[in-house]
Amino acid sequence: MEAGDGTEETRLPLALSRFQLSEEFGFLLPNPLTELPAPYGPWMEIAHDLPQLITSHRLRSRVHQMPQLSTRHLRGREELHLAHLVLSFITMGYLWQEGEEGTVKVLPRNLAVPFWEVSQALGLPPILSHTDFVLANWRRKDPKGVPLTPATHPCRNLDTIISLPGGESLRGFILVTLLVEKAAVPGIKAIVQAVRAVLQLEEETLYRALQKLAEAIGDMTKALKRMHDYVDPAVFYTVIRIFLSGWKDNPAMPEGLLYEGVAAEPMAFSGGSAAQSTVLHAFDELLGIRHSEESTAFLHRMRDYMPPPHRAFVEEICQAPSLKQHVVSSGDERLRVAFNQCVSALADLRSYHITIVTRYISIPAAKAKAERAEPGDRAGPSAGKPPAALEAKGTGGSHIFSFLKSVRDTTREGLIRV
């Protein structure tokens, strides 16, 4: 993505449009396409029937019958994003249709080759990521209906484009996460205002930008709290979670996955993770939050799963003059308080994420472990067999609790002390 010439950069640092960011939708893809051009009907047909094909164990045979389609008819970013969304969902279903004990080692050529080509065109890895799962996977049921705001009832006028097993809980999980991203939009704009204000020494503008940022982060936490209303922990853990799992740092697929027709050796990619959301990376860079070496390494690896222009936005913030240093050297108490409100709000959001993970992963994992230890035949196959390989790990491959607690604690350490 061209960053523009030097003149533009000096005059308009961090102009959102340079990084494929929307004034209204932030990192979300604005009004994603819901259908691909006619030649890609075979992909769309399978994608729209994924939950049934997976639960009836018919997806793999359908993929094997799928024609080998060229990607040359795909035009523009929106078509490429929908193609990536469709192929990534089909891939996850194909891999995990039989659970973690029935994985395959090879992704067939008719799926692997187009998925690889679309991924290369977008600068994304050939696996389901946060970009596909949330940013590009939403539509309004009624285009003229309720506008998309963080206060939107997630399931009233919103829907996903492509789905997986998990029914209403899967839909709720995607759409609540979408509303967290939407709540962040004023905070993304506040980043731009704050960077400009530091460069132009406009303290009043900076103060207002920091207030807006703290409010936006608080609104993200409020949106995240709605997860409890729409997502059943048992369904999330036993049915949904496996389809977000990748083939890097996953004992169920220790050798990775061979993309037939693409490479001679298997490749390993991390599964979908909240750490792939560009929003928190951008906030961390602006506020000068410094995480542990291990957490930083994981977070930086997750940036490879973001669209390149979004990654470039984070890198640009990193290159900007230090906001924290500016606030400290200004000696302005109002700025210090406003800065600390942003840091505290970010730590609170991370604390709440730990609460969510406890309810949706830790408690169900303990329950599943206890049930496995008990003699006798437990729930039948229709109940879903909980994955054991990632009991203590996130779908991105991190050791989930130590990672989340570490980034929460290092966020708190970012406060400016008197």
C-alpha positions in Angstrom: 0.0 0.0 0.0 1.5 3.3 -1.0 1.9 5.6 2.0 1.9 8.7 -0.1 4.7 11.2 -0.7 6.6 13.0 2.0 4.6 16.2 1.6 1.3 14.5 2.4 2.9 12.7 5.4 4.1 16.0 6.8 0.7 17.7 6.2 -1.6 14.9 7.1 0.1 12.4 9.4 -2.1 9.3 9.9 -4.8 10.2 7.5 -7.2 7.2 7.9 -7.9 6.8 4.1 -4.1 6.1 3.5 -4.5 2.9 5.6 -7.9 1.6 4.3 -9.6 2.8 7.4 -13.1 4.2 7.4 -14.3 7.3 9.3 -17.5 5.4 10.0 -16.4 1.8 10.4 -12.7 2.0 11.5 -11.0 -1.3 10.8 -14.3 -3.0 9.7 -14.7 -3.5 6.0 -17.5 -1.0 5.1 -20.6 -2.8 3.8 -18.9 -6.0 2.7 -20.1 -7.8 -0.5 -22.3 -10.8 0.2 -22.0 -12.6 -3.1 -19.2 -13.4 -5.5 -19.4 -13.1 -9.3 -21.2 -16.0 -11.1 -18.1 -18.1 -11.9 -17.6 -18.6 -8.1 -21.1 -20.1 -7.5 -19.6 -23.5 -6.5 -17.7 -21.8 -3.6 -20.7 -19.8 -2.5 -23.0 -22.8 -2.6 -20.8 -24.8 -0.3 -20.1 -21.7 2.0 -23.8 -21.0 2.5 -24.4 -24.6 3.5 -21.4 -25.1 5.8 -23.1 -25.7 9.1 -25.2 -28.5 7.7 -22.4 -30.0 5.6 -20.0 -30.1 8.6 -22.5 -31.5 11.1 -23.6 -34.2 8.6 -19.9 -35.0 7.8 -20.4 -34.3 4.1 -18.2 -31.2 3.7 -15.0 -33.1 2.8 -16.7 -35.1 0.0 -18.3 -31.9 -1.3 -14.9 -30.1 -1.4 -13.4 -33.1 -3.3 -16.1 -32.7 -6.0 -15.5 -28.9 -6.1 -14.2 -27.6 -9.5 -10.7 -26.0 -9.6 -11.5 -22.3 -10.2 -9.2 -19.6 -11.3 -9.0 -16.5 -9.2 -8.5 -14.2 -12.2 -12.1 -13.1 -12.3 -11.9 -11.5 -8.9 -11.8 -7.8 -9.1 -11.1 -5.3 -6.3 -10.6 -5.5 -2.5 -14.2 -6.3 -1.7 -14.4 -9.4 -3.9 -11.0 -10.6 -2.7 -12.1 -10.2 0.9 -15.3 -12.1 0.3 -13.3 -14.9 -1.5 -10.9 -15.1 1.4 -13.7 -15.2 3.9 -15.5 -18.0 1.9 -12.3 -20.1 1.3 -11.1 -19.7 4.9 -14.4 -20.9 6.4 -14.5 -23.8 4.0 -10.9 -24.7 5.0 -11.6 -24.6 8.7 -14.7 -26.8 8.2 -12.7 -29.2 6.0 -9.9 -29.5 8.6 -12.0 -29.8 11.7 -15.1 -31.6 10.4 -14.2 -34.8 12.3 -12.8 -33.0 15.4 -9.2 -32.9 16.6 -8.7 -36.6 16.3 -9.8 -36.7 12.7 -7.7 -34.0 11.1 -6.2 -34.3 7.6 -2.6 -33.5 6.6 -3.4 -32.2 3.1 -5.6 -29.4 1.9 -6.7 -30.4 -1.6 -5.4 -28.5 -4.6 -8.8 -27.2 -5.7 -9.2 -25.4 -2.3 -5.5 -24.8 -1.5 -4.4 -23.1 -4.7 -7.2 -20.4 -5.0 -7.0 -19.8 -1.2 -3.3 -19.2 -1.5 -3.7 -16.9 -4.5 -6.4 -14.8 -2.8 -4.3 -14.6 0.4 -1.2 -13.4 -1.6 -3.3 -10.7 -3.3 -4.5 -9.4 0.1 -1.3 -9.9 2.0 -3.1 -12.2 4.4 -2.2 -15.8 5.5 -4.2 -18.7 4.1 -6.2 -19.4 7.2 -9.2 -18.0 8.9 -8.2 -14.8 10.8 -9.9 -12.0 12.7 -10.2 -10.1 9.4 -12.3 -12.8 7.9 -14.2 -13.9 10.9 -15.3 -10.4 12.1 -14.2 -7.4 10.0 -15.4 -8.7 6.6 -18.2 -11.0 7.8 -21.2 -8.8 8.5 -24.3 -7.5 6.7 -27.4 -5.6 7.5 -30.6 -7.7 7.1 -32.4 -4.5 6.1 -30.0 -2.1 4.4 -32.2 0.8 5.4 -32.7 -0.5 8.9 -31.0 0.3 12.2 -27.6 2.0 11.7 -24.5 0.1 13.0 -23.6 1.6 16.4 -22.1 0.0 19.5 -25.5 0.2 21.0 -27.1 -1.8 18.2 -29.0 -5.0 19.2 -26.5 -7.4 17.7 -29.0 -9.9 16.4 -31.8 -7.6 15.3 -30.7 -6.1 12.0 -27.2 -7.6 11.8 -26.2 -11.0 10.4 -23.1 -12.9 9.4 -22.4 -13.5 5.7 -20.8 -17.0 6.2 -21.4 -19.2 9.2 -20.1 -22.4 10.9 -21.7 -24.8 13.4 -22.8 -23.1 16.6 -26.1 -21.5 15.6 -27.1 -18.4 17.5 -24.1 -18.5 19.8 -21.7 -18.4 16.8 -23.7 -15.5 15.3 -23.7 -13.7 18.7 -19.9 -14.3 19.1 -19.1 -12.7 15.8 -21.6 -9.8 16.0 -20.7 -8.8 19.6 -17.0 -8.8 18.6 -18.0 -6.7 15.6 -19.7 -4.2 17.9 -16.6 -4.0 20.0 -14.7 -3.0 16.9 -17.4 -0.5 16.0 -17.2 1.0 19.5 -13.4 1.6 18.9 -14.0 3.9 16.0 -14.0 7.2 17.9 -10.8 6.0 19.6 -9.2 5.4 16.3 -10.0 8.9 15.2 -8.7 10.1 18.6 -5.4 8.5 17.8 -5.1 10.6 14.7 -6.1 13.8 16.6 -3.6 13.0 19.4 -0.7 12.4 17.1 -1.4 15.7 15.2 -1.8 17.6 18.4 1.5 16.4 19.7 3.2 17.4 16.5 1.5 20.8 16.5 1.8 21.4 20.2 -2.0 21.8 20.6 -2.5 20.9 24.2 -6.3 21.5 24.3 -6.8 19.4 21.2 -4.7 16.7 22.8 -6.7 16.8 26.0 -10.0 16.4 24.1 -8.5 13.5 22.0 -7.4 11.7 25.2 -10.9 12.1 26.7 -12.5 10.6 23.5 -10.0 7.7 23.5 -10.8 6.8 27.2 -14.5 7.0 26.4 -14.2 4.8 23.4 -12.2 2.1 25.3 -14.9 2.2 28.0 -17.5 1.7 25.3 -15.6 -1.3 23.9 -15.8 -2.9 27.4 -19.5 -2.2 27.5 -20.0 -3.9 24.1 -17.9 -6.9 25.2 -20.1 -7.4 28.2 -22.9 -8.2 25.9 -21.2 -11.5 25.0 -23.0 -13.1 28.0 -26.4 -12.3 26.5 -25.8 -13.9 23.1 -23.2 -16.7 23.5 -23.7 -20.0 25.4 -20.3 -21.0 27.1 -21.0 -24.7 26.5 -21.7 -24.2 22.8 -18.7 -21.9 22.4 -16.3 -24.4 24.0 -17.6 -27.7 22.6 -18.8 -26.6 19.1 -17.4 -23.3 18.0 -13.9 -23.0 19.3 -12.3 -25.8 17.3 -13.1 -24.1 14.1 -11.0 -21.1 15.1 -8.0 -23.4 15.8 -4.9 -23.2 13.6 -2.1 -25.6 12.8 0.8 -23.8 14.6 1.5 -24.7 18.2 -1.4 -27.1 18.1 -0.7 -30.7 19.3 -3.6 -31.9 17.2 -1.7 -30.9 14.0 2.0 -31.0 15.0 3.3 -31.1 11.4 1.1 -28.2 10.1 -0.8 -28.5 6.8 0.3 -29.3 3.3 -1.3 -26.9 0.8 -1.4 -29.2 -2.3 -0.2 -27.5 -5.4 1.3 -24.6 -3.4 4.3 -25.9 -1.6 6.2 -29.2 -1.2 6.4 -28.9 2.6 3.6 -28.4 5.2 3.0 -24.9 6.6 1.9 -23.8 10.0 -0.4 -20.8 10.8 -2.0 -19.6 14.0 -5.8 -19.7 14.4 -8.1 -16.7 14.8 -7.4 -14.6 17.9 -8.5 -11.3 19.5 -4.7 -10.5 19.4 -5.1 -10.1 15.6 -7.4 -7.1 16.1 -5.4 -4.0 15.1 -7.3 -1.8 17.6 -5.5 -2.8 20.7 -2.1 -2.8 19.0 -2.8 0.8 17.9 -3.8 1.9 21.4 -0.7 0.2 22.9 1.6 2.0 20.5 0.0 5.4 21.1 0.1 5.1 24.9 3.6 3.6 24.9 2.6 0.4 26.6 5.5 -2.0 26.8 4.7 -5.7 27.2 7.0 -8.5 28.3 9.4 -10.0 25.7 7.4 -13.1 25.3 4.0 -11.3 25.0 5.5 -8.8 22.5 6.9 -11.6 20.3 3.4 -13.2 20.2 1.6 -9.9 19.5 4.1 -8.9 16.8 3.6 -12.3 15.2 -0.2 -11.7 15.2 0.4 -8.5 13.1 1.2 -10.8 10.2 -2.5 -11.8 10.3 -3.7 -8.2 9.7 -4.3 -6.6 6.3 -1.0 -4.9 5.4 -2.5 -1.3 5.4 -3.8 -1.9 9.0 -0.4 -3.2 10.1 1.2 -0.1 8.5 -1.1 2.2 10.5 0.2 0.6 13.8 3.8 1.0 12.5 3.2 4.7 11.7 1.9 5.3 15.3 5.1 3.6 16.5 7.2 6.1 14.5 5.3 9.1 15.8 6.8 11.2 18.7 6.1 9.6 22.1 2.8 10.8 23.5 3.8 9.6 27.0 7.0 11.6 26.9 5.1 14.6 25.7 2.6 14.4 28.5 5.4 13.9 31.1 7.5 16.8 29.9 4.5 19.1 29.5 4.0 19.0 33.3 0.2 19.5 32.5 -1.8 17.8 35.2 -4.9 17.7 33.1 -3.1 15.9 30.3 -1.5 13.4 32.8 -5.0 12.6 34.3 -6.5 12.2 30.8 -3.6 10.0 29.7 -3.9 7.8 32.8 -7.7 7.5 32.2 -6.9 6.0 28.8 -4.4 3.5 30.3 -6.8 2.5 33.1 -9.6 2.0 30.6 -7.4 -0.2 28.5 -6.3 -2.2 31.6 -10.0 -2.6 32.5 -10.9 -3.8 29.0 -8.1 -6.4 29.3 -9.3 -7.4 32.8 -12.8 -8.0 31.4 -11.4 -10.1 28.5 -9.9 -12.3 31.3 -13.4 -12.6 32.8 -14.8 -13.6 29.4 -12.0 -16.2 28.8 -12.6 -17.6 32.3 -16.3 -18.1 31.6 -16.0 -19.4 28.0 -12.8 -21.4 28.1 -11.4 -22.0 31.6 -14.6 -23.2 33.3 -15.8 -25.4 30.4 -12.3 -26.8 30.0 -12.2 -27.9 33.7 -15.7 -29.4 33.3 -14.6 -31.3 30.1 -11.5 -32.6 31.9 -13.5 -33.8 34.9 -16.0 -35.6 32.6 -13.2 -37.3 30.7 -11.8 -38.5 34.0 -15.1 -40.1 35.0 -15.8 -43.7 34.0 -18.7 -44.6 31.7 -20.0 -43.2 28.5 -20.8 -39.5 28.7 -22.8 -37.3 26.4 -23.4 -38.6 22.9 -21.7 -37.3 19.7 -24.5 -34.7 19.1 -23.3 -32.8 22.2 -20.0 -32.1 20.5 -16.7 -33.4 21.7 -14.7 -30.6 23.4 -11.2 -30.2 22.0 -8.5 -31.2 24.5 -5.4 -30.0 22.5 -6.0 -26.3 23.3 -7.4 -26.5 26.9 -4.8 -24.1 28.3 -4.1 -22.3 25.0 -5.8 -19.6 22.9 -6.7 -20.4 19.3 -3.8 -18.2 18.3 -1.5 -20.6 20.2 -0.6 -18.4 23.2 -0.7 -19.8 26.8 -3.9 -17.9 27.3 -4.1 -16.9 31.0 -0.4 -16.1 31.5 -0.5 -14.1 28.3 -3.7 -12.1 29.1 -2.7 -11.4 32.7 0.8 -10.4 31.6 -0.6 -7.8 29.0 -3.1 -6.5 31.5 -0.4 -6.0 34.2 2.0 -4.4 31.8 -0.8 -2.1 30.6 -1.3 -0.9 34.2 2.4 -0.3 34.5 2.0 2.3 31.7 0.4 4.8 34.1 2.3 8.0 34.6 3.0 8.2 38.3 3.2 11.6 40.1 
